[in-house]
Amino acid sequence: MGKWLVAAMLLCLLATGCGTVARNETSPSPQNDDRVRAQQTAPRKKEISSPKQVAAHLELLAKQIPGVKGAHCVVMGNTAVVGIDVDGKLERSRVGTLKYAVAEAFRKDPYGVDAIVTADMDLAQRLQEVRADWNRGRPIAGFAEEMADIIGRIVPQLPRDTMPERTRGHEEASPKINKPL
């Protein structure tokens, strides 16, 4: 049994050793390289030193897009969240086109490279309120309050988590059903 195992291992080693071919070629030098080389043409991202100025700049840039009525921007670190105001009667495809146009304008701008564009009316209003809180000198508290409001709207309310009015102060006035669905 041991002889067969040794023979099989030697056969495997020989088979893998024979698969490599000796190459006399040296590594290609840059002079012999026929590939096309291109310089980076995308705008380099600028470091954000004044979030208020960058927010105002991105808002102005978004408002220049035809069809955008207004824009509200909040800059956090190197990321900007921009809510755009559009006509409420526009079709969904047209709203998507406007968001794309704003994002494209931001892509070409050094400050707008890492921007998030939304056309949700509620989020745009919340961004405006966050920006107003920042201007009043309460950036963290304003942001936290608005995030709590946004999350409060996202979290679903399940019917089985509600209690009737008459049982709120009194425990178990009627049997509670907590069976999984």
Residue pairs with C-beta under 8 A, 6 or more apart in sequence:
43 108
43 109
43 110
43 113
44 110
45 78
45 110
45 111
45 113
45 114
46 110
46 111
47 78
48 54
48 75
48 77
48 78
48 111
51 75
51 76
51 134
52 75
52 134
52 135
54 73
54 75
54 80
54 111
55 73
55 74
55 75
55 80
55 131
56 73
57 109
57 111
58 71
58 73
58 75
58 80
58 82
58 106
58 109
58 111
58 112
58 115
59 71
59 72
59 73
59 82
61 102
61 105
61 106
61 109
61 112
62 68
62 71
62 73
62 82
62 84
62 102
62 105
62 106
62 117
63 69
63 70
63 71
64 105
65 98
65 101
65 102
65 105
67 86
67 87
67 90
67 94
67 98
67 101
68 84
68 85
68 86
68 98
68 102
69 85
69 86
69 87
70 84
70 85
71 82
71 83
71 84
71 85
71 102
71 124
72 82
72 83
72 85
72 124
72 125
72 127
72 128
72 131
73 80
73 81
73 82
73 83
73 127
73 131
74 80
74 81
74 127
74 130
74 131
74 134
74 143
78 114
79 114
79 115
79 116
80 106
80 111
80 112
80 114
80 115
80 116
81 115
81 116
81 118
81 127
82 102
82 106
82 115
82 116
82 117
82 118
82 127
83 118
83 119
83 120
83 123
83 124
83 125
83 126
83 127
83 128
84 98
84 99
84 102
84 117
84 118
84 119
84 124
85 121
85 124
86 95
86 98
86 119
88 121
90 98
95 119
98 119
99 117
99 118
99 119
102 117
103 115
103 117
105 112
106 112
106 113
106 115
106 117
107 113
118 124
122 150
122 153
123 150
126 146
126 149
126 150
129 142
129 146
130 142
130 143
130 146
132 142
133 139
133 141
133 142
133 143
133 145
133 146
134 142
134 143
136 142
160 177
160 178
164 174
166 173
167 173
167 174
